[in-house]
Amino acid sequence: MEILRIENLSFRYAGAEKAVLNNISFSINSGDFIVICGESGCGKTTLLKLLKRELAPYGEKEGKILYQGVEQSELDERTAACEIGYVLQNPENQVVTDKVWHELAFGLESLGYSTEIIRRRVSEMASYFGIQAWFRKNTSELSGGQKQMLNLASIMVMQPKILILDEPTSQLDPIAAADFIGTLQKLNKELGLTIILVEHRLEEVFPIADKIMMMEEGKILLYEPPEQVSIKLHKISPNHRMLEGLPSAVRIFYELGMEGACPLTVREGRNFLEQNFDAKINTLEIPKYIHNEIAVLEMKNVWFRYERNLPDILRGVTFSVYSGECFCILGGNGTGKTTTLSLLAGLNKAYRGKTLVQGKKISEFKGNSLYKHNVALLPQNPQTVFLKKTVREDFKEICKVMEYKKEEQEEKIKNITEKLGISHLLDSHPYDLSGGEQQKAALAKMLLLKPKILLLDEPTKGIDAYSKRNLSHILKQLKKDGITIIIVTHDIEFAAINADRCALFFDGEITSIDTPTAFFSDNNFYTTAANRIARNIYKNAISCEDVVKLCRINQ
């Protein structure tokens, strides 16, 4: 039975020349699990917000949105608020109270439900989501994964019929993300809940979806079952940008020139390899990584806490990063990764231990000397980087700070925006951009600082696979120019391809540092999907390219 119908929907933001959505039509049946994907800026988030009346952006809208046959504008307030739930990308942005139990009850209290109903629903939902252990905690004490699970539970208390989620796992570590996706699948199967999910990381959601909606430039390119998407996408173009974002099993299948029904999951991918390829040669020759002897960043037995009476966040952290190296830090939410970057950038100060930049104590840098042609930090929330009304004005402002001449300013802005593919965004307000576009614009602003050391906190958050590939090329060029890069990321595939060394954070300290091949080949959960597919067959394949190479050697 149809629960949602969109008819000829178009939308243009106020003051914008170009429409974000162009004459979109589709329908969703009750109990469907729909995954929406596409390049950054293709209109995914705008579409989701239009489906939730209270979050609809300001602008010119044409067409119809029908919920159970009723035009969206004619729905009564209680139906619109309760029956269509929405989970935001950033867990921090949806938490509104200071206690977990109050967060669960807040929506029901706002709608005037009786105490009896509130207590019953809250206790049932807390039990279902395993929240009992932290039911009475302050929301500020929760990890990112717990906050996102709390957001989901606080929506489910309202008993929605449709659940809309905008990249809910983008700020979660791989284990928390898998738990969250598993919970969504459980809600869909056990409660018959209709789910509409926007996601760039398709590895886990692709196989469980009923349909995949692939968007391109404000239109629907494909709206098909998962097993049909890759086949039809290849027919549209064998080099289509979105092919890079498909699950590893699908990419390996097509890169090997296979035809017909392709594997979607890790298990199916492994079966496909075992049935079609030998393993006489099961190991790739990996050249030994030899780093530069000059350490440009060092932490020696660093301890840090945010307040005197709070527990330590960092506990004796010790590591060195060498000139021209790309060093990736991985680990669970709340283990101390972002805090480490803040200390390296001089935003916080350790109460014990030493932090050295270019061999000099960080406390010895005076004024702006730490940042001018030296250290630049791209924070997790790119919006905090922007100060002006347009991206161009922001870039010009940073050029003035760097004392570039007028003719230099235009040239540098032109070069960096062309590299990142964001020239068309220069006259937009930074807050009007999609999450992925904001990420790229913020990175461009950091690069205008011409840093010797670049600190990146979740740089791939919200960007599509093709944009990640472009970012990889830029990072490689920066390394050639002698720039040292430290990345905090949950994106394991990105780390495997770009890192010279990877470090695992756990309980406030680094427990392991190694090359990507050694690091990911030995992990069960902090590893790539390609490695999970091939690990019983080939020993040190950590990327799709590695697996394909070994398969071809063994043909």
N, C-alpha and C positions, 0 to 999 in steps of 0.2 A: 504494500500500500504506500502510495506517494505521501511523503511528509513535507517536502520542500520543493518548490518549483520556481525557477528563475526564468523570466521571459524578457528577452531583448534588453538586458541591463547594460547601460552605459553610465560612466561617471567621469566628471572632470572637476578637479580641485579648483576652488575659487581663485581666479586670476591666472590660471594655467592655460596655455594655448592648446596643449595636447591632452586628449582624453586618456585616463589611466585604464579604463575598461571600455571595450568596444563591442556593443551588441552581443552580450553573452546570454546564452540560453542553455539550461540543463535542468534535470530533476534528480532528486535523491529519494529513495524508498526508505521506509521505516526500518531501522536495524542495520542499515548499510554502514560500512567502514570505508570512508572516502579519504584518500591521500591526495593533496594538491601540491604540485611541485613546479619549478620553473626558475629561470634566471632571476637574479636580484633585480627588483624594479619592474617586474612583469605584471604586477597588480594583485598578487596573492593576498597580502595583508589588507589592502583596500577592499577586496571582495569579502573577506571574513568580517571586517568591521561593518560593512553594509548589511550583513546577515543578522547582526546584533544591533537592533534599533538604537539602543542607548549609546552605542559607541560609533555610530555612523559619522564619518567626517563631513565637514561643511563643504558644499560644492553643488554642481549641477548634476542631478540624477534623472535618468530616463529609464523606463521599463518597469517591470513588476517583480516583487518578491512576495511569493505566496507561501504562508505557513499553514499546512492542513487546509488548503483551499481558501484561506482568508488573507486578504492583502495586509502586508506588514503594518502599514499605518493605521489599520482598523483594529489591531489587536489591543485588548485591554491591558493595562499596566502590569497586573499580576501575571498574566499569561506570558507576556514578553519578557518579564524579569525572571520568572521561575523556569519556564519550559525550554528556554534557549540559553544554555550556559556557555561561558567564554573564559578560557584560561590564557593569560598573556604569556609573552615570550620570557620576560624578566620576572622571576619569582618575587623579587623585592617590591615590584610595582603593584602587586595585587593584595599584599598583606596590609590590613587596615587597623588591626588591634594589637595590644601588647601581649596577650595570652593566647595559647593554642586553643583552649576550650572556648574562649570568647570569640575567636575567629570562626570556629565551626558554627557557633550559634548566631553570629551577627546578622546574616541574611534573613534568617527566620524571625529574629527579633524585629528587624526593620519592617517586615511584612505583617507584624502583629499576631503571630501564631501563639497559641497558649503554651504555658510553661511545660505542661505534660507532653505535648507534641514535640517541643524543642528538645527536651531531655531524652525522649525516646529516639528521635532521629539522630541526634548528636552521638549518643552512646552506640547506636547501631553502626554509624559511619566510622567512628573512631575505631571500633572493633574490626570492621571490614578492612580498613587501610592500615591496621597495625599501629595506630597512633597512641595506644594506651600508655606506652613507656614514656612518652613525652607530652602527655595530655595537659599537664599543669605547668609546662615550661613557658618561659618568655619566648615570644616569636623571634626576638633578636638573637637567641641562643641557637637557633636551628641552622643546619647546613642548607646549601642551595637545593639539594635533593629533597630534604624534608620540607622545605618551604613550598616547593612545587607540588609535592604530594598533599600538603595541607591545602593549597589552593584548589586542587582537584577535589579533595574531600569536602571543602566548604561549598563548592558548586554542587556536588552530588547530594548534599543534605537537602537542597532545594528540589530534588527529584526531577531533573530536566529530562526532556525527551530528545533534545539534540545537544551534543557537546561539541563546541568549536574550540580548537586549540591552535595557537600560532607559534610554531617552533618551540614547543614546551621543553625540549631536551637540549636546546642550544647551549645552555650554561651548566649542564650536568655532566659529571664524569661518566665514563662508559658503563660502569656497573649501575650507577643510579639511573642512567638513561634507559638501560635494558629493563630495570625494575619498573620504571614508569610506563614504558611501552607495554610490558607484560600486563600491568594493571589495566591499561586501556583495552587491551585485547580481552581481558577477563570481563570487564564491564560490558563490552560489546556482545560477547558470547552468552554470558550468564543473565544479563538484564535486558538484552535486546536494545541497548542504547545506540542511537544513531551518532556516529562520530565523524566529524569533518576536521582533518588534521593537515596543517601546512608544515612541511618538513623538507630540509635539504639533505639530511642524512637518511638515505633511503634503504640502507642495508637491512634494518630490522623491520621497518614498517611496510616495505614493498610486498613481501610475500603474504602478509596478513590482511592486506586491503582487498575489498570487494572490487573497487575500481580506483584507477589512478587518473587524476585530472592533470594534464600537463599544459601549462599556460605559456604563452609567448606574446610579448608586446600587447598585453591587454586583451588577448583573445584565447579561446580554448583551442590548443593544437591537437590534443588527443584526450578522449574520455573513454577509457577501455579497461577491461580486466588486466591485472599485472602481466599475465603470460602473453597478452597481445601487444602490450605497449612497446617492448623492445623490437618486436617484429615490424610493427607499423612505423616506428621511429626510424629504423634502418631503411625502410622503403622511401620515407620522406627524404632522408639524406644519410648516407653511410658515415658522414663526418659531422653529424649534428652535435652541437655543443652539449646538449643534455645527455648524450650517451655516456659522458664521463661521470655523471652522477648516479648512474644505475648501479645496482648491487654488484659486488666483485664477481660472483658466479656468472652473472650475465655478461659482464665485460670480458672475462676470460674466454667464455664460450665463443663470442663473436670475434675477438681478436685472433682466435685460432682458426677463423674462417669456417666455423661450423654453421649448419643450417637446421631449421626445424624448431621443435619445442626446446627451449633453453632452461637450464637449472636456475632456480631463484634463491634457494637457501644454501647455507654452508654445507649441510648434509647432502643435498642434491648435487652441489658443485664437486664435493669429494667423490661421490659415486661416479659422476661423469669422468673425472680424471682417472679413477681406478679402472674404468671400463674401456677407456680409449687410449691410454698412454702408459708406456713402460717407465721404470725408474732405475735403469741401468746406471745412468749418471744422475745422482740424486742431490748433488751439492753444486752451488755456483762458486766460482772463484771470486772472492771479495778482496780487493786490495786493502792492505792494512792502513788504518787511518793514522797519519803522523801529523800531530798538531804543531803549530807555531810554539816556540818556547816562551814567548812573551805573554804573561798573564795580564789581561787588561782589566779584569774584574775578579775580586777575591773576597770571599767571606771566610773568616777564621773564628770558629767557636762562637757564633752569633746567637744571642738569646734576646727575645723580644716579647713584650706583652703590651696591650693597649692601655691598661690602667694597672696601678700598683696592686689592687686587690683582685685582679682577674688572672686566670691561668695563663701560662706561657703559650704563645702561638708558635714561636720558633725556639727550638731546643738544641743549641750547640751546632747550628748549621755551618758546614765547612765545605767549600768547593772553589774551584778556579775555572774561569772561562778565558780562552786564549784568543789572541788577535786573529781576526778574519774567520772566526768559527761561528757556526749556527748551533746553539745549545738549547735543547728543548726540555722543559720541565713539565712532567705529567704527575697525576695523582688525584685522589678523591677531593670532593668539595670540602673546604674548611680545613685542609691540611697545612696551609701556610704558603702556598705558591704566590698568590697575589701580594701577600704581605712582604715576601722576599723581594719582589720587584719594587715595592714602595721604598724599601731600605736601600736598594741599589740606586734608585732615582733620587735619594736624599729627602724623600717626603716624610719618612719616619726615622727615628734614631734608636739603635739597639742600646740596651742597658748593660750589655756585656759582650765582649768580642770586638773584632775589627772588620770594617768594610772598606776595601781599597779599590779605587778607580785609577787606572793607569799608574799603579804603584803608590798612590798618594791617598792618605786617609780622607774619607769623604767629608769629615768635619773641617778639613783644611781648605776646601773650596769656598771662596768668598763671593758674595753677590750672585751674579748669574753665570759665573765662570764654569759651573758644573754643566750647564745646559748649552752654552753657546759653542757650536761646533764640537760638542762633546757627547752628552747623554740626552736621549729623547725617549719619552715614555708614551706609548699609545695605551690608554686605560681601557678597562673592560667595557665601560659605557662610553661610546664615541661622542655622545651628545655633550659631554662635559668639556670637549675640546673646542667647541664652537662658541664664538662671542658676538658675531655680527649677523646682519640680516640676510646676507648671501654668502655662498661658498667663496666666490671671487673676493669679496671684501675681507673675509677671514684670511685667505691666502696672502692678500696684499699687506694685511696687518703684520703677518709673521715675516714677510719680506722686509718690511720697514725695520722691525726689531733686529733682523740680521744685517741691516744697513746695506742692502743690495741697491744698486743704481736703478733708475726707472726702466731703462731698456733691458736690464738684467731681470727685473721682476717679471715682465711679460714673458720673456723667454723661458725662465725657470718654471713658471706656472704652466705654460703651454707644454713643456717637455714632460712634466710630472703627471699632468692630467691625461695626456695622450697615452703615456705608459700604463696608467691604471684604467683607461677607458672611461673617464668621467668628465670629458670636456663639455658634454651637453648639460652637465649639472651645475656649471659655474654660476649661473644667475638664479639658482633655486635657493630657497631658505633651507638651511641645514636640517631643520626639524620636519620639513616636508618630504625628505628623502626616505626611502625604505631603509630597513636596518642594515642590509648589505651595502647600499649606496653610502650610508653614513660611515660605515666601517672603512670603505675605500677612500672617502674624502678625508677622514681623520688621519689615515695613514699618509695620504699625500701631504697634509699639513705638517706632519712629523718629519717627512723626508725633506721638506723645504728648509728645515733647521740644519741640514747637512751634518747629521751626527756621526761621530766615530763609533758610538755604541747605541744600538737601537733595542729598546725593551718593548716587547709586544705582548699584551695580555689578551688572549683569545682573539687573535687577528682574523680567524676564519669564521667567527660567529656570524651567522646570518647571510653568508655569501655562498653562491652556487659553486658547483664543481669546476666549471670553466673559469670563473673568477679566481678560484684557488690555484688553478694551473698558471694563470697570469701572475698571481702573487708569488708563486714558486720561482718563476723566471726573474721577477724583480729582486727577490732575495738572493738568488744566485749572482746577479749582476752586482748587487751591493757587496756581497762577499768578495767578488773580484776586485772591487774598489777598496778593499781592506776594511770594510765595516764589520764590526762584531755584532751578532744578533742573538738575543736571548728571548725565547718564546715560552710563555706559559700557555698550555693548550690542553683541551680534552679531545682534540681531533687527532686520533692515533694515526690514521692514514697520512695526514699531512706531515706529522712528525717523522714518520718512517721514511718519507721521500726526501724531506728537506734537512733533517738534523745531521750534524756530524757526530754529536753525542746526545744521548737521552738520559735524563735523571728522573728517578721516581721519588716523590715526596710521600712520606707517611708519618703521622703523629708528630708533625713539627720539625722533621729532619729529613735529609736526603739519605735514603737507604741503599741506593744503587745508582751507579753511573756507568754507561757502556755505549758502544757504537750501536746504531739502530738494528743492525742484523743480529748481533749477539743479544741485545735487549729484548727485541720482540720475538725472537725465535724461542726464547726460554719462558715466556709468559703465557698464561692461559686466558686471562681476561684483558689485561693491558697488552693486546696484540691486535694485528690487523685481521680483517675477514679473510684476506688472501692467504695469510699464514694459517688460519684455522682450517681453511679448505685443503691446503696442501701439506700440512705438517706431518701426517702419517705416511706421505709419499716422498716429499722432497724436504730436505733438512733445513735449509736456510733461506727459503723464499718468503719475503715479507711484503711484497707488492704484487699487483696483478702482472706488471711487466716481468717480474722475476719468475712467476709461475709460467707465463707464456713462453719465456726463454727456455726454461727447463723442459717444457712439453715439446718444443720444437727440436731441441737437442735429442730427445728420446723418441722422435717419430721414426 
